[in-house]
Amino acid sequence: MLKFFEMGAQQKWIGAAVLGFALVLPKGSMSIFQALVFLLGLVLILSYIMSINDCFDVEIDKLKEEYTSTPRIVGAIISRDVALGLSSVVLLIGLMFAWFISIAFFQIALLMAFIGTIYSVPPLRLKMKYPYSTLLLFIGDFLPFLAGIAVIRFIDWSAIIISSSFSFLALVHRFQHEIDYFQVDLETGKKTIAVVNGVRVARILRNICIFVGIIEFLVFFLLEWFSLSFLFLFFIYFVLCVKYSIWLNYLPRRLRNVIASILMFSAFLFFFFVLVIHHVA
C-alpha cells in the first residue's frame, strides 16, 4: 500500500511543508495532536495526488515495469476501480483533517488536490501536454511550503517569495525523473523537456534549479527573513529530502541500500526533529 501512495516521492513536498511549519511555529502555538493532524492531512492529500496519477498511468507503468523491474500496483495488484475508490476516500479524509486545522490550510490543500487532478485525470491530463506539465508542476510546488505556514498564520508576500525556492528544488526531482524515464516517455508520447529538447537540456535545467533554489534561500537569509537556525533546518531538508543521492552514491552498496530505505521517510524524521527543537527552545 505504501508503494501505491509512493511515500518516497512525497518527501520533497512534506519536507518543504515541515519547513514552512517550522518558520511560523515560534510565532504561534499548536499542540502535538494538532501538529500530527496537520502532518497526516498533508500526507493524505499528497497520497491522493500520487495515487490518482497511477490510476491513469496503467499503460505507462506497464512499460516502466519492463525497463525498471518495478512492480505495478494498479492493474496488477488492485484494479483501477478499487484504486480510484481508495484515492477518493484518502482525499476526503485529508480534506477533513485540513479543515480541522485551519481554513487557510484547507484552501491550499484543496488547490493542491485540484492541480493534481487536472495534471493526471482526463480529459485535461496536462502531464501529457508540453510545456503545461512542467509549468503546472512548478506552480504546484509553491504550495507545500505555504501549506506549512497556513497551519498557524495567513500567507503573506514574503512567504510566497520564499516558497519559490522550494519550487525550484522540487523541479530537480522532476527533471531527474524525465532523464531516468526518457525512453518510456518517448514511447508513450509523453512530451517532457527531455523528450522535446533532449536529455542534455534536462540535465542543465536540473542543475540550474539546484543552484537557483540554494542561492535564493541564501539571499533570503541575508535579507534577514529568517534566522541562522532556520537556515540550518534548510540544510537538513536539502540533504535528506532533495538531493541526497549525490552523497549517497559514495557509500558502500549495502550501507547505501539501508540508508536509502530510511530516507524514504526522511521528511517524517525531519518533522519530529523540528518538534523536538521547538520544544527544547
Secondary structure, 3 states (H helix, E strand, C coil): CCCCCCHHHHHHHHHHHHHHHHHHHHHCCCCHHHHHHHHHHHHHHHHHHHHHHHHCCHHHHHHHHHHHCCCCCECCCECHHHHHHHHHHHHHHHHHHHHHHCHHHHHHHHHHHHHHHHHHCCCCCHHHCCCHHHHHHHHHCCHHHHHHHHCCCCCCHHHHHHHHHHHHHHHHHHHHHHHHCHHHHHHHCCCCHHHHHCHHHHHHHHHHHHHHHHHHHHHHHHCCCCCHHHHHHHHHHHHHHHCCHHHHCCCCHHHHHHHHHHHCCHHHHHHHHHHHHHHHC
